[in-house]
């Protein structure tokens, strides 16, 4: 219920790289995930994306590049 229309709202990508959170040991807007893999796993499960291991790996590498 984070959006006006009630759909799931993802955090902005810039929130992945909040240096204060990363230095405290986490990714995502609130630092709750220890790795980018954990972030991808969260979205894969929550949004039922059914990503393959290769797709997850590719997505992680993409996120590292931006």
BELKA-V250925 format. One record per pair of residues at least 12 apart in sequence whose ideal C-beta (glycine too) atoms are under 10 Angstrom apart, sorted by the first residue. I is the first residue (numbers start at 1). J is the second residue. Records with the same first field share a line. If there is no record, write none. Layout:
I = J / J
This chain:
8 = 43 / 46 / 47
10 = 29 / 43 / 46 / 47
11 = 27 / 28 / 29 / 30 / 39
12 = 29
13 = 63 / 66
14 = 29 / 66
15 = 27 / 28 / 29 / 30 / 31
16 = 28 / 29 / 33 / 36 / 39 / 63 / 64 / 66
17 = 63 / 66
18 = 30 / 31
21 = 33
26 = 38 / 39
27 = 39 / 63
28 = 42
35 = 60
36 = 56 / 59 / 60 / 61 / 62 / 63 / 64
37 = 56 / 57 / 59 / 60
39 = 59 / 60 / 63
40 = 55 / 56 / 57 / 58 / 59 / 60 / 63
41 = 56
43 = 56 / 59
44 = 56 / 59
